[in-house]
Amino acid sequence: MIVELLILSGSRLGERLKFTQDAISVGGGKHWDVCFDAKHDPGAKAKHARILADQFGWRIHNDGAGVWIINQDLLPPTGAYPLRAGDIVRLSEFGPDLRFMILPDAEEAARKA
């Protein structure tokens, strides 16, 4: 399965990032899979979360590091929130925003055919 994160706002606007792993880290800092520079995207400063696939599907795990908004709904300060294809993830009240998508995997589609 391939996950695509399309950056909808901020200094990385328009970038499409594709991942095949079951865990993706997002945040303000250089050590995340999807990183935002707080100088260019101040809303991302000191914010981070993990997007994980588990037995229930895809979820965003908030560990209390900042404000996360999914489709205009504020996430609880800690815990997991389900993600569906097309969901918009906002790192803070100021962005940046990402669209979460699940893309078909060509190999998986060929096996099913």
Backbone as CSV, one residue per row, in Angstrom:
resi,resn,N_x,N_y,N_z,CA_x,CA_y,CA_z,C_x,C_y,C_z
1,MET,0.841,-1.170,0.000,0.000,0.000,0.000,0.892,1.240,0.000
2,ILE,0.490,2.220,-0.750,1.252,3.459,-0.851,0.417,4.589,-0.256
3,VAL,1.046,5.354,0.618,0.407,6.537,1.194,1.027,7.759,0.524
4,GLU,0.171,8.688,0.125,0.650,9.941,-0.430,0.193,11.072,0.472
5,LEU,1.122,11.945,0.797,0.802,13.165,1.529,1.051,14.327,0.579
6,LEU,-0.002,15.054,0.271,0.095,16.229,-0.585,0.102,17.451,0.324
7,ILE,1.136,18.261,0.217,1.237,19.445,1.060,0.406,20.556,0.422
8,LEU,-0.596,21.021,1.175,-1.583,21.972,0.660,-1.297,23.425,1.011
9,SER,-0.412,23.663,1.984,-0.103,25.043,2.352,1.280,25.094,2.983
10,GLY,1.794,26.292,3.086,3.105,26.479,3.688,4.208,26.517,2.648
11,SER,5.442,26.515,3.115,6.595,26.692,2.237,6.816,25.509,1.300
12,ARG,6.242,24.348,1.610,6.410,23.162,0.758,5.162,22.896,-0.098
13,LEU,4.333,23.908,-0.269,3.084,23.817,-1.028,3.272,23.054,-2.336
14,GLY,2.387,22.079,-2.568,2.379,21.342,-3.822,3.223,20.087,-3.845
15,GLU,4.070,19.886,-2.859,4.895,18.674,-2.840,4.020,17.450,-2.591
16,ARG,4.322,16.373,-3.321,3.653,15.086,-3.140,4.695,14.110,-2.618
17,LEU,4.459,13.585,-1.441,5.386,12.658,-0.810,4.732,11.288,-0.742
18,LYS,5.437,10.266,-1.207,4.882,8.915,-1.209,5.682,8.025,-0.275
19,PHE,4.949,7.177,0.445,5.549,6.289,1.437,4.974,4.892,1.294
20,THR,5.821,3.888,1.499,5.356,2.501,1.485,5.415,1.882,2.879
21,GLN,6.018,2.571,3.831,6.110,2.031,5.183,4.804,2.244,5.946
22,ASP,4.648,1.522,7.051,3.435,1.593,7.869,3.512,2.632,8.976
23,ALA,4.596,3.403,9.028,4.747,4.453,10.033,5.422,5.656,9.386
24,ILE,4.783,6.813,9.517,5.300,8.052,8.937,5.285,9.110,10.036
25,SER,6.428,9.730,10.263,6.486,10.795,11.260,6.401,12.151,10.556
26,VAL,5.676,13.069,11.187,5.449,14.403,10.626,5.724,15.423,11.715
27,GLY,6.450,16.477,11.384,6.642,17.500,12.397,7.576,18.611,11.995
28,GLY,7.758,19.504,12.948,8.637,20.643,12.773,10.031,20.272,13.248
29,GLY,10.879,19.870,12.355,12.241,19.469,12.685,12.794,18.578,11.594
30,LYS,14.105,18.492,11.523,14.765,17.778,10.433,14.737,16.258,10.574
31,HIS,14.417,15.727,11.717,14.506,14.286,11.922,13.195,13.541,11.681
32,TRP,12.204,14.172,11.079,10.934,13.516,10.785,10.901,13.092,9.319
33,ASP,10.043,12.104,8.991,9.882,11.703,7.585,9.359,12.871,6.758
34,VAL,8.419,13.626,7.308,7.911,14.842,6.666,8.264,15.976,7.620
35,CYS,9.226,16.782,7.226,9.700,17.823,8.140,9.392,19.212,7.588
36,PHE,9.091,20.083,8.522,8.822,21.478,8.213,9.770,22.336,9.034
37,ASP,10.349,23.326,8.404,11.250,24.260,9.056,10.410,25.335,9.750
38,ALA,10.558,25.447,11.053,9.759,26.403,11.829,10.007,27.850,11.382
39,LYS,11.142,28.110,10.775,11.430,29.461,10.289,10.498,29.817,9.125
40,HIS,10.218,28.846,8.255,9.367,29.071,7.087,7.908,28.705,7.352
41,ASP,7.683,27.793,8.271,6.335,27.348,8.636,6.207,27.391,10.161
42,PRO,6.038,28.590,10.738,6.047,28.723,12.193,4.972,27.905,12.900
43,GLY,3.880,27.560,12.230,2.847,26.739,12.844,3.312,25.331,13.162
44,ALA,4.406,24.896,12.525,4.918,23.538,12.732,5.914,23.446,13.889
45,LYS,6.296,24.576,14.442,7.319,24.582,15.486,6.914,23.698,16.666
46,ALA,7.808,22.792,17.037,7.655,21.901,18.195,6.428,20.983,18.082
47,LYS,5.952,20.731,16.880,4.805,19.850,16.698,5.264,18.570,16.012
48,HIS,4.723,17.447,16.440,5.003,16.198,15.757,3.949,15.149,16.092
49,ALA,3.782,14.250,15.158,2.841,13.141,15.332,3.293,12.009,14.419
50,ARG,2.684,10.859,14.617,2.980,9.687,13.787,1.706,9.232,13.092
51,ILE,1.841,8.892,11.829,0.746,8.293,11.073,1.101,6.816,10.956
52,LEU,0.228,5.965,11.481,0.526,4.531,11.553,-0.613,3.700,11.002
53,ALA,-0.238,2.576,10.383,-1.225,1.568,9.989,-1.250,0.516,11.091
54,ASP,-2.443,0.166,11.548,-2.586,-0.901,12.531,-3.767,-1.777,12.135
55,GLN,-4.181,-2.655,13.010,-5.270,-3.581,12.681,-6.591,-2.861,12.406
56,PHE,-6.704,-1.607,12.790,-7.936,-0.832,12.592,-7.880,0.059,11.358
57,GLY,-6.751,0.116,10.680,-6.573,1.001,9.530,-5.504,2.037,9.828
58,TRP,-5.570,3.160,9.158,-4.595,4.237,9.358,-5.082,5.170,10.459
59,ARG,-4.145,5.590,11.297,-4.454,6.494,12.402,-3.324,7.512,12.547
60,ILE,-3.686,8.676,13.059,-2.667,9.644,13.442,-2.584,9.605,14.960
61,HIS,-1.377,9.442,15.464,-1.149,9.352,16.903,-0.570,10.671,17.376
62,ASN,-1.295,11.322,18.258,-0.891,12.599,18.826,-0.330,12.313,20.214
63,ASP,0.900,12.721,20.446,1.509,12.468,21.752,1.564,13.715,22.621
64,GLY,0.704,14.659,22.319,0.642,15.870,23.130,1.545,16.985,22.644
65,ALA,2.211,16.783,21.508,3.147,17.787,21.000,2.446,18.725,20.027
66,GLY,1.603,19.585,20.542,1.010,20.595,19.694,-0.434,20.336,19.330
67,VAL,-0.946,21.165,18.454,-2.336,21.137,18.015,-2.402,20.422,16.668
68,TRP,-3.304,19.464,16.565,-3.523,18.781,15.294,-5.001,18.863,14.982
69,ILE,-5.312,19.185,13.750,-6.694,19.337,13.328,-6.905,18.432,12.115
70,ILE,-7.936,17.601,12.163,-8.271,16.726,11.047,-9.644,17.155,10.535
71,ASN,-9.710,17.565,9.273,-10.977,17.986,8.671,-11.726,18.977,9.567
72,GLN,-11.019,19.935,10.095,-11.564,20.994,10.948,-11.905,20.536,12.368
73,ASP,-11.639,19.268,12.724,-11.878,18.781,14.085,-10.570,18.769,14.858
74,LEU,-10.570,19.393,16.022,-9.395,19.424,16.881,-9.171,18.051,17.497
75,LEU,-7.951,17.533,17.409,-7.617,16.244,18.015,-7.485,16.393,19.525
76,PRO,-7.819,15.346,20.258,-7.525,15.364,21.695,-6.012,15.494,21.888
77,PRO,-5.561,15.976,23.048,-4.130,16.210,23.254,-3.278,14.950,23.142
78,THR,-3.838,13.792,23.424,-3.105,12.538,23.263,-4.056,11.488,22.701
79,GLY,-3.479,10.455,22.119,-4.280,9.353,21.613,-4.215,9.238,20.105
80,ALA,-5.071,8.379,19.556,-5.082,8.094,18.128,-6.402,8.542,17.518
81,TYR,-6.332,8.972,16.271,-7.505,9.447,15.554,-7.494,8.769,14.185
82,PRO,-8.596,8.144,13.768,-8.590,7.451,12.475,-8.432,8.410,11.301
83,LEU,-7.720,7.946,10.278,-7.549,8.708,9.042,-8.172,7.931,7.891
84,ARG,-8.802,8.661,6.997,-9.365,8.074,5.781,-8.783,8.822,4.586
85,ALA,-8.778,8.156,3.456,-8.283,8.798,2.239,-9.039,10.101,2.007
86,GLY,-8.296,11.150,1.738,-8.884,12.463,1.499,-8.899,13.367,2.711
87,ASP,-8.606,12.831,3.898,-8.593,13.661,5.109,-7.517,14.740,5.014
88,ILE,-7.833,15.901,5.559,-6.897,17.015,5.625,-6.361,17.094,7.052
89,VAL,-5.037,17.071,7.164,-4.352,17.157,8.452,-3.720,18.544,8.536
90,ARG,-4.011,19.270,9.602,-3.419,20.599,9.824,-2.551,20.525,11.068
91,LEU,-1.311,20.972,10.947,-0.376,20.880,12.060,-0.700,21.842,13.191
92,SER,-1.284,22.972,12.869,-1.636,23.957,13.887,-2.756,24.815,13.339
93,GLU,-3.197,25.742,14.126,-4.237,26.647,13.633,-3.740,27.482,12.454
94,PHE,-2.429,27.512,12.241,-1.834,28.287,11.154,-1.318,27.420,10.013
95,GLY,-1.507,26.090,10.098,-0.992,25.179,9.080,0.421,24.755,9.420
96,PRO,1.123,24.155,8.537,0.733,23.776,7.191,-0.278,22.622,7.172
97,ASP,-0.903,22.456,6.012,-1.929,21.428,5.816,-1.408,20.342,4.878
98,LEU,-1.865,19.117,5.127,-1.522,17.963,4.287,-2.793,17.209,3.948
99,ARG,-2.858,16.629,2.755,-3.962,15.733,2.435,-3.424,14.308,2.448
100,PHE,-4.091,13.432,3.209,-3.727,12.030,3.346,-4.453,11.222,2.281
101,MET,-3.703,10.472,1.480,-4.304,9.639,0.432,-3.700,8.239,0.483
102,ILE,-4.499,7.258,0.124,-4.031,5.883,-0.019,-4.111,5.560,-1.499
103,LEU,-2.968,5.216,-2.088,-2.902,4.946,-3.520,-2.849,3.447,-3.769
104,PRO,-3.374,3.007,-4.896,-3.282,1.585,-5.212,-1.816,1.202,-5.467
105,ASP,-1.450,0.042,-5.006,-0.117,-0.505,-5.208,-0.183,-1.391,-6.453
106,ALA,0.636,-1.118,-7.469,0.585,-1.845,-8.733,0.813,-3.347,-8.529
107,GLU,1.763,-3.718,-7.672,2.032,-5.140,-7.428,0.851,-5.818,-6.769
108,GLU,0.265,-5.151,-5.780,-0.892,-5.712,-5.090,-2.078,-5.857,-6.044
109,ALA,-2.303,-4.877,-6.911,-3.392,-4.935,-7.875,-3.179,-6.092,-8.864
110,ALA,-1.936,-6.313,-9.273,-1.641,-7.404,-10.205,-1.898,-8.760,-9.569
111,ARG,-1.595,-8.907,-8.281,-1.847,-10.177,-7.571,-3.326,-10.467,-7.480
112,LYS,-4.139,-9.436,-7.337,-5.587,-9.613,-7.191,-6.262,-9.890,-8.538
113,ALA,-5.611,-9.528,-9.631,-6.221,-9.685,-10.960,-6.216,-11.136,-11.436
